[in-house]
Amino acid sequence: MSTDSSPPSAAMLLGRFGRYIAAVVLFSVVVVVFGFQELLVVVWLVLALIPLYLLYRFVLAFERIADAAQRFASVRERESGSGSASDDRP
């Protein structure tokens, strides 16, 4: 039942399936390149959002400081209006 035929050579396999292998490799390269470009866009957007987030936090902190200063000024005005003249601070 055994035959004396040898296994196919690499050249024969490449001749038979070479086009398909080349198509799969080319498709894989294209997918990787375009996928990597999309990944670069995502990374760029994330890196662009970091300074925007830091700017948002700075503005938020500045608003909190401004609100605290306004509350402090209103409390000081109330205290100076209700207190005696000797309690005034410079």
C-alpha positions in Angstrom: 0.0 0.0 0.0 2.9 2.3 0.3 3.9 4.3 -2.8 7.3 5.4 -3.8 6.3 9.0 -4.3 8.3 11.5 -2.3 6.7 14.4 -0.4 6.3 17.6 -2.4 9.2 19.9 -2.6 9.2 23.4 -1.3 9.4 24.8 -4.8 6.4 22.8 -5.9 4.4 23.9 -2.8 5.4 27.5 -3.4 4.4 27.2 -7.0 1.0 25.8 -6.1 0.2 28.0 -3.0 2.5 30.9 -3.5 -0.1 33.3 -4.7 -2.3 32.6 -1.7 0.5 32.9 0.7 1.6 36.2 -0.9 -2.0 37.5 -0.7 -2.3 36.5 3.0 1.0 38.1 3.8 0.1 41.3 1.9 -3.3 41.5 3.5 -1.7 41.0 7.0 0.8 43.8 6.3 -1.9 46.1 5.1 -4.1 45.3 8.2 -1.1 45.9 10.5 -0.2 49.2 8.9 -3.7 50.6 8.9 -4.3 49.2 12.4 -1.1 50.8 13.6 -2.1 54.1 12.0 -5.4 54.0 13.8 -3.6 53.1 17.0 -1.3 56.2 16.4 -4.5 58.3 16.0 -5.8 57.0 19.3 -2.5 57.6 21.1 -2.3 61.1 19.6 -5.9 61.8 20.8 -5.1 60.5 24.3 -1.9 62.6 24.4 -3.8 65.7 23.2 -6.5 65.2 25.9 -3.9 65.2 28.8 -3.1 69.0 28.5 -6.8 69.7 28.1 -7.6 67.8 31.3 -4.8 69.6 33.1 -6.1 73.0 31.9 -9.6 72.0 33.1 -8.2 71.1 36.5 -6.3 74.4 36.7 -9.5 76.4 35.8 -11.5 74.4 38.3 -8.9 75.0 41.0 -8.8 78.7 40.1 -12.6 79.0 40.4 -12.4 77.3 43.8 -9.8 79.8 44.9 -11.8 82.7 43.6 -14.9 81.4 45.4 -13.0 81.0 48.7 -11.6 84.5 48.3 -15.1 85.9 47.7 -16.5 84.1 50.8 -13.5 85.3 52.8 -14.1 88.9 51.7 -17.8 88.7 52.5 -17.2 87.2 55.9 -14.6 89.9 56.7 -17.0 92.6 55.5 -19.7 91.3 57.8 -17.3 91.1 60.7 -16.0 94.6 60.2 -19.6 95.9 60.0 -20.7 94.3 63.2 -17.5 94.6 65.2 -16.2 97.5 67.1 -13.7 100.0 65.8 -10.9 98.6 68.0 -11.2 95.1 66.5 -10.3 96.3 63.0 -7.3 94.7 61.5 -5.1 96.4 58.9 
